[in-house]
Amino acid sequence: METTTRTQRRYDHRLQSLVKTTGDISLAVREGVPRSTARGWLTRSNSEVVTLDVLELETERLAAELMQRHAMTLEEVKQAIEPLMDDE
């Protein structure tokens, strides 16, 4: 039996916000978003997005911000900032 891998598509958050604000899924459908996906945007709550201003913080302040926003464990914070420390 063959198994196929389904890739998760991502859509512009501004389009999602527009659909949520207007309640009009046809705006997304015209852009190629499946009707069921656009309908789901009307019922799901918004997830928090980390913005660029957070990414410009010093490493220590970024760790503090991540811990505050997400109540992360120290190990999770370490994993989140390790890529940033490689660039310094």
C-alpha positions as CSV (number, residue, x, y, z in Angstrom):
1,M,0.0,0.0,0.0
2,E,1.4,3.3,-1.1
3,T,1.5,6.3,1.3
4,T,1.5,9.8,0.1
5,T,2.9,12.8,2.0
6,R,0.6,15.8,2.1
7,T,2.4,19.1,2.4
8,Q,0.9,21.8,4.6
9,R,0.3,25.0,2.7
10,R,0.7,28.4,4.4
11,Y,-1.2,31.5,3.5
12,D,-0.5,35.2,4.0
13,H,-1.7,36.2,7.5
14,R,-3.1,39.4,6.0
15,L,-5.4,37.4,3.8
16,Q,-6.5,35.4,6.7
17,S,-7.1,38.5,8.8
18,L,-9.1,40.1,5.9
19,V,-11.3,37.0,5.7
20,K,-11.8,37.0,9.5
21,T,-12.6,40.7,9.6
22,T,-15.1,40.7,6.7
23,G,-16.5,37.2,7.1
24,D,-16.3,36.8,3.3
25,I,-14.5,33.6,2.3
26,S,-14.9,34.4,-1.4
27,L,-11.9,36.8,-1.0
28,A,-9.7,33.8,-0.2
29,V,-11.3,31.4,-2.7
30,R,-10.6,33.8,-5.5
31,E,-6.9,33.7,-4.6
32,G,-6.8,29.9,-4.8
33,V,-7.4,29.0,-1.1
34,P,-9.7,26.0,-0.7
35,R,-13.1,26.9,0.5
36,S,-12.8,24.6,3.6
37,T,-9.6,26.3,4.6
38,A,-11.1,29.8,4.3
39,R,-14.1,28.6,6.3
40,G,-11.8,27.4,9.0
41,W,-10.2,30.8,9.3
42,L,-13.6,32.1,10.5
43,T,-13.8,29.8,13.4
44,R,-10.2,29.5,14.7
45,S,-8.7,32.0,17.0
46,N,-5.6,34.1,16.2
47,S,-2.2,32.7,17.2
48,E,0.5,35.0,18.5
49,V,3.1,36.0,16.0
50,V,6.7,37.0,17.0
51,T,7.4,40.2,15.1
52,L,10.7,41.5,13.8
53,D,11.0,44.0,16.6
54,V,11.4,41.0,18.9
55,L,14.1,39.4,16.7
56,E,16.2,42.6,16.9
57,L,16.6,42.4,20.6
58,E,19.8,41.4,22.3
59,T,20.1,37.7,22.9
60,E,19.5,38.0,26.7
61,R,16.4,40.2,26.1
62,L,15.1,37.9,23.5
63,A,15.4,35.0,25.9
64,A,13.5,36.9,28.5
65,E,10.8,38.0,26.0
66,L,10.3,34.4,24.8
67,M,10.0,33.1,28.4
68,Q,7.5,35.8,29.2
69,R,5.4,35.3,26.1
70,H,5.3,31.5,26.1
71,A,6.3,30.4,29.5
72,M,9.0,28.3,27.9
73,T,11.3,26.0,29.8
74,L,15.0,26.9,29.9
75,E,15.8,24.1,27.4
76,E,13.3,25.4,24.9
77,V,14.7,29.0,25.2
78,K,18.2,27.6,24.6
79,Q,17.0,25.8,21.5
80,A,15.2,28.9,20.3
81,I,18.3,31.2,20.6
82,E,21.1,28.8,19.6
83,P,20.7,29.7,15.9
84,L,21.0,33.4,16.8
85,M,24.1,32.9,18.8
86,D,25.8,31.2,15.8
87,D,25.6,34.4,13.9
88,E,27.3,36.5,16.5
